Each structure stands twice: as C-alpha cells, then as structure tokens.
C-alpha cells in the first residue's frame, strides 16, 4: 500500500495525543505512508510518521494567517492522496485543495461555531459575527470535502444533516497506556488529581476552593491559560494543598493517576461543554480511578450509568468538597467505582474500537 496521507495542524503540537499517537500512528500501522505537517523544530520521522516542520508563530494572528498559508504550501508539495485537516483556520485552504481536485478529510475536534460564542475575550458583537461567518464557511466547505470526522455524536449529527460523508471517531483512551494494575488501592495517597488545560471555565478556581475544605491534596498538571491565572490562583485559600506538577509526558500522567483516589473534570456549564466528551474523564476511567464530574446530562449518563464516579454541580464548591470527602471516606466503594470505570473503557470507551472507524473511513475514501 503506497497511498500517502498528509495530516496538517497549525494549532496542535506534533505529538498531540489524538493527532499523532492515535490517528497518525494507526494509519501508519495500517500500511499508509503518513506525513504530519506541524510546528516543530526539525523534519524527522518518528514511529513511522514523517513530520514536516513548521516554524513557531509569534502570535495567534500570525499563526492563523502566515503559518496556515505556509502549511498549505508544504501540503501541496506532498502530492498526497488525502489531506487531513485538524484546525478551523485550515478550512479555507482545505476548500482550495478540494477545488484543485484533492481529497480532503476534515477532523472536527469541536463544534467551532458554538465554541467561538463562548470566547469571552472577544467582544459579543464580534463574537456573534465571527460565529455566523465561520458556520457558513465550514458548512460550505465541508460539503465539498471527501469526508468529515466528528469527535462527538452531536458534531457528527450536524454534518450528517448537511449531507456530508461523516463518521464519529471519539477521542477515547488507548487501552493499556495509563492503566497500572500492579498498583494496589491501599497504596494510593490522600490525593485527587486534575490533568489538562487549567483555566476558569474548566473549573480551576472551584477545584482550589474545594480542596481547601478537605484534608487531601490536589495534584495539578497542565498549562495555565492565561499564564497569569497561576499567580491569581496561588492567592486563593486552598492553594497550600496544591502540588503543581507542570506539563507532564504520558508516563508521568500515568504515574499521577496511579497515585490518586479520584480524578476531577469540572467544566463549567457552557453550551460547548454540555455535549462534549473530555478525554480526561475517560483517561481517569481507564486508569481505574473514580471520576468527580460536572452534572451535565450526558456526563451523568456515562459516569453514573457506569457507576464509576460522582456527578456534582461544578459551580458549587461545597458539593465538590463533599464528593472528594466521600471518596476518601469510602475506600471500598471508591475502588469499585474505579473498577467499573476500567471495565467500561475495556468494553466500549477505547481507541481500539474508534481506530476501526478511522481505518474504515479511509478505506472508503481511498478505495471505494
């Protein structure tokens, strides 16, 4: 098999979990020649994936304008059978590729028109206009792409209604990546964890406030956005119970999860999150620890339906603290929740299942 697939991202790192470790490596193992155009310090081949390096961007405007164009030029040089796009700013260039007769697969990681509406740093009038314009552009372009990959069922249904060739490929965990079965429950520390981007609408301040009401510590890992948020949170009551670990690699993430009695995923109830499937929730389940999650209907169906954690009002610090305390005070029940979550991942929430959908889509696009 000598078909070449060219993945393109100007937003994500070259070793992004979904893009590189899941999609690119899966396609490479299936026998395709896989190229990834991404910001990196050098051209190199890693685990069967050829990385074509893009320079760093000075700011978001530079990235969306100059870097996206640079990625488009490098993409044309690849003469690939399929161009797989991962970012909204690449949609216009995907449309150009389609007009040039190239096959384009658009990977909709998020519901971007709705996501734009939740960006509080953009003035409301500009936000509404930008959301409407991108909605029209994305709809127009996606009808001309070879296929759309959707990260959730809600995103999938939106593109199916447009008549697009669409498949949902969810960002579920790789089965054996984070699970450390040799760690006994009794060996775990009096800590809970959060791993991921740290910001206000992802519950950063509520987590700090809640941990301050408990006798536990919070292992906090990831990057702050905006960066100044760390200094602000460090002044909060409860910060003395936080062990900030910085940005971790995957081995370090597995170690943190193995130390913890629960994982937190307390996103605020904004429209773009209500139907989302945050990878951290499933990674906690994969690692065999209970989840303390926002009480969104979809999340309650997953967490409470599989009896693998507790759902709470993410804006209620007292409720979060009570859930943490309950997990700590009921070790046998907590261990059972962790086992239930692991079983659910083994049966239905894993990349091994999703990768089959990805391969199936590519066989359809490339071989009919």
C-alpha positions in Angstrom: 0.0 0.0 0.0 1.6 3.3 -1.1 -1.2 5.8 -0.5 0.1 8.9 1.2 -2.0 10.7 3.8 -1.0 14.2 4.8 -2.2 15.4 8.2 -2.0 19.2 8.8 -2.2 21.2 12.0 -1.0 24.7 12.9 -2.6 24.7 16.3 -1.6 21.4 18.0 1.8 20.1 18.9 3.4 17.5 16.6 2.9 14.8 19.3 -0.7 15.6 20.1 -2.4 12.6 21.6 -5.4 12.4 19.1 -3.5 13.5 16.0 -0.1 11.8 16.3 -0.4 8.9 18.9 -3.9 7.8 17.7 -4.7 8.8 14.2 -1.3 9.1 12.5 0.2 6.0 14.2 -3.0 4.0 13.5 -2.9 4.9 9.8 0.9 4.2 9.6 0.4 0.7 11.1 -2.3 0.1 8.6 0.2 0.5 5.8 -0.3 4.0 4.7 2.5 6.5 4.2 1.7 9.2 6.8 3.1 12.8 6.8 2.3 15.3 9.5 2.8 19.0 8.9 3.0 20.7 12.3 5.0 23.2 14.3 8.3 21.5 15.2 12.0 22.3 15.4 13.1 19.9 12.7 11.9 17.5 10.0 12.1 13.9 11.2 10.4 10.5 11.1 9.0 9.3 14.4 7.3 5.9 14.8 6.7 5.6 11.1 5.2 9.1 10.8 7.2 11.7 8.7 7.0 15.1 10.4 7.4 18.2 8.2 8.3 21.0 10.5 6.6 24.4 10.5 8.2 27.4 12.3 6.7 28.8 15.5 4.2 31.6 15.2 4.8 34.9 17.1 1.1 35.3 18.0 -2.4 33.9 17.1 -2.9 36.3 14.1 0.5 35.3 12.7 -0.4 31.6 13.1 -3.9 32.0 11.5 -2.6 34.0 8.6 1.1 33.3 7.7 1.5 29.9 9.3 -1.7 28.5 7.8 -0.6 29.6 4.4 2.9 28.1 4.9 1.2 24.8 5.9 -0.9 24.9 2.7 2.2 25.4 0.5 4.0 22.5 2.2 0.9 20.4 1.8 0.8 20.9 -1.9 4.4 19.7 -2.2 3.4 16.4 -0.6 1.2 15.3 -3.5 -0.8 13.2 -1.1 -3.8 11.0 -1.8 -5.7 12.6 1.1 -5.2 15.8 3.1 -6.5 15.5 6.7 -7.1 18.9 8.4 -7.3 19.4 12.1 -7.9 23.1 12.7 -10.6 25.6 11.8 -8.2 28.1 10.4 -7.2 25.5 7.7 -10.8 25.2 6.4 -10.3 27.9 3.6 -7.1 26.0 2.5 -9.0 22.7 2.6 -11.5 24.3 0.3 -8.7 25.3 -2.1 -7.3 21.8 -2.0 -10.8 20.4 -2.8 -11.2 22.9 -5.7 -7.8 21.7 -7.0 -9.2 18.2 -7.1 -7.5 16.9 -3.9 -9.4 14.7 -1.4 -9.8 16.4 1.9 -10.8 14.9 5.3 -11.9 17.5 7.9 -11.4 16.5 11.5 -13.9 18.5 13.6 -12.4 18.2 17.1 -15.0 20.7 18.4 -18.2 22.5 17.4 -16.3 25.6 16.3 -19.2 28.0 15.6 -20.5 27.3 19.1 -17.1 27.4 20.6 -16.5 30.9 19.2 -19.6 32.1 21.0 -18.0 31.0 24.3 -14.8 33.1 23.9 -15.3 35.8 26.5 -12.1 37.6 25.3 -13.9 38.5 22.1 -16.5 41.4 22.2 -20.0 40.0 21.9 -20.9 41.7 18.6 -17.6 40.5 17.0 -18.1 37.0 18.6 -21.6 36.6 17.0 -20.5 37.8 13.6 -17.4 35.5 13.6 -19.5 32.6 14.7 -22.1 33.1 11.9 -19.4 33.6 9.3 -17.4 30.6 10.2 -20.6 28.5 10.4 -21.4 29.4 6.8 -17.8 28.8 5.7 -17.5 25.4 7.5 -20.8 24.2 6.1 -20.0 25.3 2.6 -16.5 23.8 2.6 -17.4 20.5 4.4 -19.9 19.7 1.6 -17.0 19.7 -0.8 -14.7 17.6 1.3 -14.3 13.8 0.9 -15.3 13.2 4.5 -15.8 14.7 7.9 -14.6 13.1 11.1 -16.5 14.2 14.2 -15.2 14.0 17.8 -18.7 13.6 19.3 -22.2 12.4 18.2 -23.5 16.0 18.3 -20.9 17.2 15.9 -21.5 14.2 13.7 -25.2 14.8 13.5 -24.7 18.4 12.5 -22.6 17.4 9.5 -24.9 14.4 8.6 -27.8 16.9 8.3 -25.7 18.8 5.7 -25.3 15.6 3.7 -21.6 15.2 4.4 -19.9 11.8 4.5 -19.4 11.8 8.2 -18.2 9.3 10.9 -17.7 9.9 14.6 -14.2 9.0 15.8 -14.2 9.7 19.5 -11.1 10.7 21.4 -11.2 7.7 23.8 -8.0 6.4 25.6 -5.6 3.8 24.3 -6.4 0.7 26.5 -3.0 0.0 28.0 -1.5 3.4 28.1 -2.4 4.7 31.5 -3.5 1.6 33.4 -1.1 0.4 36.1 -2.9 -2.7 37.6 0.1 -3.5 39.8 -0.7 -0.5 42.0 -2.9 -1.6 44.9 -5.7 0.6 46.1 -4.2 0.7 49.6 -1.0 2.1 48.2 -2.7 5.2 46.9 -2.1 8.6 48.6 -4.6 11.0 50.1 -4.7 13.0 46.8 -7.1 13.7 43.9 -5.9 14.9 40.5 -6.6 17.1 37.6 -4.6 16.7 34.3 -5.2 19.1 31.4 -5.5 22.7 30.5 -6.1 24.9 33.6 -8.5 27.8 33.1 -11.5 29.4 34.7 -14.2 27.7 32.6 -12.6 24.3 33.2 -13.1 24.7 37.0 -9.7 25.8 38.0 -10.8 28.1 40.8 -13.6 25.7 42.0 -11.1 22.9 42.4 -8.8 25.0 44.5 -11.6 26.2 46.7 -13.0 22.7 47.2 -9.6 21.1 48.0 -9.1 23.7 50.7 -12.2 22.3 52.5 -10.8 18.8 52.6 -7.9 17.0 54.3 -6.5 15.9 50.9 -4.1 17.4 48.4 -4.7 18.2 44.7 -2.1 17.0 42.1 -2.5 19.6 39.4 -0.9 19.2 36.0 -1.1 21.1 32.7 -0.6 24.6 31.5 -2.5 27.7 32.7 -4.4 29.9 30.3 -3.9 32.7 30.5 -0.5 32.2 32.1 -1.2 34.9 34.7 -4.0 32.7 36.1 -1.5 30.7 38.2 -0.5 33.8 40.2 -4.2 34.6 40.7 -5.0 31.1 41.9 -1.9 31.0 44.1 -3.5 33.7 46.3 -6.6 31.5 46.9 -7.4 29.7 50.2 -6.6 26.1 49.4 -3.5 26.7 47.2 -1.3 25.4 50.0 -2.9 22.0 49.4 -2.0 22.0 45.7 1.0 20.3 44.3 1.5 21.8 40.9 3.5 19.4 38.6 3.7 21.4 35.4 3.2 19.9 32.0 3.7 16.1 32.0 4.6 13.5 29.5 2.3 10.4 29.2 4.4 8.2 31.5 4.3 10.9 34.2 0.5 11.3 33.6 0.1 7.5 34.3 2.1 7.9 37.5 -0.1 10.7 38.7 -3.2 8.8 38.1 -1.8 5.7 39.9 -1.2 7.8 43.0 -4.7 9.4 43.1 -8.0 8.2 44.6 -10.1 10.3 42.1 -9.8 12.5 39.1 -11.6 15.8 38.7 -13.3 17.1 35.5 -15.4 20.1 36.5 -16.0 22.1 33.3 -18.5 24.9 33.6 -22.0 24.5 32.1 -21.4 26.4 28.8 -23.0 25.3 25.6 -19.9 23.9 24.0 -19.2 21.6 27.0 -22.6 20.2 27.7 -22.3 17.6 25.0 -18.5 17.3 24.9 -16.6 14.1 25.7 -13.5 15.3 27.5 -10.6 12.8 27.2 -9.5 13.3 30.8 -12.8 11.8 32.1 -12.2 8.6 30.1 -8.5 8.6 31.0 -9.4 8.6 34.7 -11.7 5.7 34.0 -9.0 3.9 32.0 -6.6 4.3 35.0 -9.2 2.7 37.3 -10.0 5.7 39.5 -13.4 7.3 40.3 -14.4 10.4 38.4 -15.8 13.5 40.0 -17.5 15.3 37.1 -19.9 18.1 36.2 -23.5 17.0 36.4 -24.3 17.5 32.7 -27.0 15.0 31.5 -24.6 13.3 29.0 -21.8 13.0 31.6 -24.3 11.7 34.3 -25.3 9.0 31.8 -21.7 8.0 31.4 -20.4 8.4 35.0 -23.5 7.4 37.0 -24.7 5.0 34.3 -21.5 3.0 34.6 -21.3 3.6 38.4 -17.8 4.9 38.1 -17.9 8.2 40.0 -20.0 11.1 41.3 -21.5 14.0 39.4 -21.9 17.4 41.1 -22.8 21.0 40.3 -19.4 22.3 39.0 -20.1 25.8 40.4 -20.8 24.5 43.9 -17.5 24.3 45.8 -19.2 22.7 48.8 -20.6 19.9 46.7 -17.3 19.3 45.1 -15.6 19.1 48.5 -18.3 16.7 49.8 -17.7 14.4 46.8 -14.0 14.4 47.4 -14.5 13.6 51.1 -17.0 10.8 50.3 -14.5 9.1 48.0 -11.8 9.3 50.7 -14.1 8.0 53.5 -15.4 5.1 51.4 -12.4 3.3 50.0 -14.2 0.0 49.1 -16.9 1.8 47.2 -14.3 4.1 45.6 -12.2 1.1 44.4 -15.4 -0.5 43.0 -16.1 2.7 41.1 -12.6 2.7 39.7 -13.0 -1.0 38.6 -16.3 -0.2 37.0 -14.8 2.7 35.0 -11.9 0.5 33.8 -14.4 -2.2 32.7 -16.5 0.4 30.8 -13.3 1.6 29.0 -12.4 -2.0 28.1 -15.8 -2.7 26.7 -16.8 0.5 24.9 -14.8 3.7 25.5 -11.4 2.9 24.0 -9.3 3.9 21.0 -9.0 0.3 19.7 -12.7 0.5 18.8 -12.5 4.0 17.4 -9.5 3.2 15.3 -11.5 0.7 13.4 -13.9 3.5 12.3 -10.9 5.6 11.2 -9.5 2.8 9.1 -12.9 2.0 7.6 -13.4 5.6 6.6 -10.0 5.7 4.8 -10.7 2.5 3.0 -13.9 4.0 1.8 -12.3 7.3 0.7 -9.3 5.8 -0.9 -10.5 2.5 -2.3 -14.3 3.0 -2.6 
